[in-house]
Amino acid sequence: MHTLSSAARATGIAKSAIHRAIKARRLAARKLATGFYAIDPVELHRVFPSARPVAATAGGNEHKVFAFPAWDVG
């Protein structure tokens, strides 16, 4: 399970954006008695695919490709 902080680190998305997704019910999370959120990793990556650079090779050359969530493309 992730907290807001670990979810932000895992996806490269700001904590505030993850919190907004929870409040808007786009991202399922449980609020614990301690006040922290428990976010399932599968659910997190369903809503926020990793925005970290992914190495891709094209013709023997390595390029960095960034994967952004579909809703972020305008």
N, C-alpha and C positions, 0 to 999 in steps of 0.2 A: 504494500500500500504506500501511496505517496502522500506527503503533506503538500501545502501550496508551494513551499520553497523547493522541495525535491522535485515536484512536478515541473516547476519553472526551469530548473537545471536540466531535467531530462528532455524537455522539448525545445528549450531556447525561447520560450514565450514568457512574457512578463507575468509576475504573480497577479497583478491587477487584472490582466486579461483572463487569466484562469478563474479568478474569483468572480468576474462578471459573467463568465460562462456558467458557473455554478448557480449564481443568483438568477440567471435567465433560464435555468433548467435545460441548457444545452449539454451540460456535463453533469453526470450523476456523481454525487459525493455524499458521504455521511459526516455529519458534524458530531464530533466526540464530546464527551462531558468536559474535557479539558479546553474546549473551544477550537481545537484544531480540526481540519478537514481530513478525512481519509478518502483518498482517490484511488480507485483501482487502475493499475497501469494499462490494462487493455482498453478501458473506457477512456483514459487520458489520451492514448495514441489514436483512438478512433476519432476523437474530436480535434485533436492537435497533432497531426503527423509531424514527425521530427523536422525542425527547420535548421538542423545542423548540416554543415557541408558534407556531401557524400562524394567520394572519389569515383570518377567515371573515366574509362579509357576509350579513346576514339583514335583509331589508327596508330596505336602505340603511344600516344601522348596522353598524359593524365591531366584531367581538368577537374576543377571543383564545381559541383552542381549543387544549388540550393533548392531544397524542396519546401515550398510554402503551402500552407493550408489552402484548399480550393477557394474558400470564402474570402481569402486575403488578396486574390488576384482581381484587379479591377480593370 
